[in-house]
Amino acid sequence: MREKYALHLALASGGLIFLVTILFALVQSPEILSASVQKGAAIPHPFVGYETCDSCHGRAGILPYPVRHLGWSNGSCEGCHVRDDESAP
């Protein structure tokens, strides 16, 4: 009898932790539910000489990036952000 309640308690606790984790992820990144991938703002400065984005845009930089950008490498910036010289006709 005791094992039956222990199993139910473990399953209920695991389910609750799972739901809280999903809700936290949705609050932090609501774009998870969007169907389309949104492009970021254009890079408004020359790229040559400024390849290391986090030197200016790191959490302690002059223009820090949002918290949801944590963990991304410098090489991944151009996956969403377009160079300003490429976006011009």
C-alpha positions as a printed Julia matrix, in Angstrom:
89×3 Matrix{Float64}:
  0.0    0.0     0.0
  2.8    2.37    0.91
  4.58   1.79   -2.42
  1.4    2.68   -4.28
  1.27   6.13   -2.69
  5.0    6.65   -3.13
  4.67   5.93   -6.83
  1.73   8.33   -7.17
  3.62  11.01   -5.26
  6.69  10.57   -7.48
  4.61  10.75  -10.67
  2.68  13.8    -9.46
  5.9   15.56   -8.41
  7.6   14.78  -11.72
  4.58  16.01  -13.66
  4.45  19.22  -11.67
  8.16  19.86  -12.2
  7.68  19.24  -15.94
  4.77  21.7   -16.15
  6.64  24.39  -14.21
  9.64  23.95  -16.52
  7.46  24.33  -19.63
  5.73  27.43  -18.22
  9.07  28.99  -17.28
 10.42  28.37  -20.79
  7.34  29.98  -22.35
  7.59  33.03  -20.09
 11.29  33.47  -20.91
 10.94  32.87  -24.66
  7.37  33.39  -25.9
  8.6   33.14  -29.5
  8.81  29.36  -29.01
  5.14  29.12  -29.98
  5.46  31.27  -33.1
  5.47  29.35  -36.37
  7.84  31.64  -38.24
 11.43  32.48  -37.44
 11.84  36.19  -36.92
 14.94  37.94  -38.15
 16.77  40.25  -35.77
 17.64  43.87  -36.34
 20.21  44.79  -38.97
 23.8   45.23  -37.8
 24.18  49.02  -38.15
 27.97  49.15  -38.16
 30.73  47.8   -40.4
 31.38  44.13  -39.72
 35.1   44.16  -40.56
 37.01  44.82  -37.36
 33.97  44.05  -35.2
 33.69  40.27  -35.67
 33.71  39.62  -31.91
 30.16  40.74  -31.12
 30.28  40.07  -27.4
 33.14  42.55  -26.88
 30.55  45.34  -27.2
 27.29  43.42  -26.81
 28.16  41.02  -23.98
 26.25  41.26  -20.69
 28.78  43.82  -19.45
 29.27  45.51  -22.85
 28.37  48.99  -24.05
 25.12  47.8   -25.67
 24.33  44.51  -23.92
 22.22  41.92  -25.68
 19.05  40.47  -24.09
 19.28  37.65  -21.55
 17.8   35.17  -24.06
 20.98  35.61  -26.16
 23.14  34.02  -23.45
 25.01  30.96  -24.62
 25.15  31.88  -28.31
 28.58  32.12  -29.93
 29.83  35.12  -31.91
 29.51  33.12  -35.13
 25.78  32.59  -34.6
 24.83  36.3   -34.62
 24.52  36.45  -38.4
 22.02  33.6   -38.31
 19.37  36.15  -37.27
 20.99  39.57  -37.7
 21.75  40.83  -41.23
 24.67  43.09  -41.95
 23.43  46.61  -42.73
 25.54  46.74  -45.92
 23.83  43.54  -47.17
 20.33  44.8   -46.4
 20.83  47.98  -48.47
 19.77  47.77  -52.13
